């Protein structure tokens, strides 16, 4: 989570104190919001926190896929696996 009192800085300030900010990100795990002319332009974060964010995104996408699959199954929009395999074999002329 971003703390507006410590995690928003100008890009100029970040350039001057990069080492200090890198250490802050390592310790807190919080990203920094960098501003240009008072407007948010960039978000910078440490690699471990970014990887965690990517992992969470993948997990959320997987859960959503499972949810949609279960919803399709409950709605009767599925077919028996044997039927699907037989169709694939026919379409690709795969001998059984």
C-alpha positions as CSV (number, residue, x, y, z in Angstrom):
1,X,0.0,0.0,0.0
2,X,1.2,3.5,-0.8
3,X,1.7,5.9,2.1
4,X,1.0,9.4,0.8
5,X,3.1,10.9,3.5
6,X,6.3,9.0,2.6
7,X,5.9,7.4,-0.8
8,X,5.2,10.3,-3.2
9,X,8.2,12.3,-4.5
10,X,9.3,14.4,-7.4
11,X,11.4,12.8,-10.1
12,X,14.0,15.3,-9.4
13,X,14.1,14.4,-5.7
14,X,14.4,10.7,-6.7
15,X,17.3,11.4,-9.0
16,X,19.2,13.2,-6.2
17,X,18.5,10.6,-3.5
18,X,18.1,7.3,-5.5
19,X,20.1,5.2,-3.0
20,X,18.1,6.4,-0.1
21,X,14.8,5.7,-1.9
22,X,16.0,2.2,-3.0
23,X,16.7,1.4,0.7
24,X,13.3,2.8,1.7
25,X,11.6,0.5,-0.9
26,X,13.5,-2.5,0.3
27,X,12.6,-1.9,3.9
28,X,8.9,-1.0,3.5
29,X,8.1,-3.0,0.3
30,X,6.1,0.1,-0.8
31,X,6.4,1.5,-4.3
32,X,7.2,5.1,-4.8
33,X,5.0,7.4,-6.9
34,X,7.2,9.9,-8.8
35,X,5.8,13.2,-9.9
36,X,6.6,15.6,-12.7
37,X,5.3,19.1,-12.3
38,X,3.2,17.9,-9.4
39,X,1.4,15.2,-11.4
40,X,2.0,11.4,-10.9
41,X,4.0,10.1,-13.8
42,X,5.9,7.0,-12.7
43,X,5.7,4.2,-10.1
44,X,8.9,2.6,-9.0
45,X,9.2,-0.5,-6.9
46,X,11.8,-3.1,-5.8
47,X,12.1,-6.3,-7.8
48,X,10.8,-8.6,-5.0
49,X,7.6,-6.5,-4.5
50,X,7.1,-6.4,-8.3
51,X,7.4,-10.2,-8.5
52,X,4.9,-10.6,-5.7
53,X,2.5,-8.4,-7.6
54,X,3.0,-10.5,-10.8
55,X,2.4,-13.7,-8.8
56,X,-0.8,-12.2,-7.3
57,X,-2.0,-11.2,-10.8
58,X,-1.4,-14.7,-12.1
59,X,-3.2,-16.2,-9.1
60,X,-6.2,-13.9,-9.7
61,X,-6.3,-14.8,-13.4
62,X,-6.3,-18.5,-12.5
63,X,-9.1,-18.1,-10.0
64,X,-11.1,-16.2,-12.5
65,X,-10.6,-18.9,-15.1
66,X,-11.7,-21.6,-12.7
67,X,-14.7,-19.5,-11.7
68,X,-15.7,-19.1,-15.4
69,X,-15.3,-22.8,-16.0
70,X,-17.4,-23.7,-13.0
71,X,-20.1,-21.2,-14.2
72,X,-20.1,-22.8,-17.7
73,X,-20.4,-26.2,-16.2
74,X,-23.3,-25.2,-14.0
75,X,-25.0,-23.6,-17.0
76,X,-24.7,-26.8,-19.0
77,X,-22.2,-25.3,-21.5
78,X,-19.9,-28.3,-21.4
79,X,-19.5,-31.6,-23.2
80,X,-18.1,-35.0,-22.1
81,X,-14.4,-35.3,-22.6
82,X,-14.8,-38.4,-24.7
83,X,-16.9,-36.4,-27.2
84,X,-14.3,-33.7,-27.3
85,X,-11.4,-36.1,-27.9
86,X,-13.3,-37.9,-30.6
87,X,-13.9,-34.6,-32.4
88,X,-10.2,-33.7,-32.2
89,X,-9.3,-37.1,-33.6
90,X,-11.7,-36.7,-36.5
91,X,-10.6,-33.1,-37.3
92,X,-6.9,-34.0,-37.2
93,X,-7.3,-37.5,-38.7
94,X,-5.7,-39.1,-35.7
95,X,-6.1,-42.8,-35.6
96,X,-7.4,-44.3,-32.4
